[in-house]
Amino acid sequence: RLEESYDALESEEVLEFMVERAKHYGNLVLLNMASIQPYKRILTLEDYDGSVVKIELEKSHPSVAAMADSLFAKSKKAKQKLKNLHIERTSLKEKMEHIRHFIYTVEEAKDIAKIQLLFPKQQKGKKQKQSDSIEIFWIEGYKVMLGKSEKGNIELLQNAKARDIWLHMKDMPSAHVIIATDKQNVPMEVIESAARLCVDFTMFQQGRFLVDYTPRREVKIQEGANVLYYNYKTIEVDTRS
């Protein structure tokens, strides 16, 4: 579905054409107000160069001014879509990339425990609203959150508590991971499993990788999801086993 939505996005060229054409048609309608009858949905007007232009309105309007306003609104809507096109395209790409990593991680799983980690049972208690930009896992009772996209990474950074554990692959772009601690000391096995998730949802190839981790209070946001962090430790994750 995401791929279909991505393929259905209009191009910049198409949207730019829609912006200019709707605005041009709106001006033509205003120029010919005296000869246009209200409630007409199909208008045949003479363009500035003498050619004939056929304008089809989406619905009928009680006045010529309302016809022109509908065309200007159409131009404005296309302009807004053009403005947001890059954001929408990037968002869809990030979502598709996350799902591809999820599929790859499932396919490469060596045992049932890994599958159970990826598809945890519903936790009992009060149901909380979950962000669609964050993937949630449960490791030995600890809530582990992974950013699906830059938006998800930013949400994690903004909402994590000072003593939560933050993880990120060393010296390279990667998913951000947060272990919610509730002021507890987190077992090393949980940190190792969370680090593995960080790698699994960043890399497609097998190998040995380094992951840094530190309390959230040691992470300083620079811009977006870009950070500087201090007093961290590093562990190695071998995805070949």
Secondary structure, 3 states (H helix, E strand, C coil): CHHHHHHHCCCHHHHHHHHHHHHHHHHHHHHCHHHCCCCCCEEEEECCCCCEEEEECCCCCCCHHHHHHHHHHHHHHHHHHHHHHHHHHHHHHHHHHHHHHHHHHHHHCCCHHHHHHHCCCCCCCCCCCCCCCEEEEEECCEEEEEECCHHHHHHHHHHCCCCCEEEEECCCCCCCEEECCCCCCCCHHHHHHHHHHHHHCCCCCCCEEEEEEEEHHHEEEEECCEEEECCCEEEEEECCC
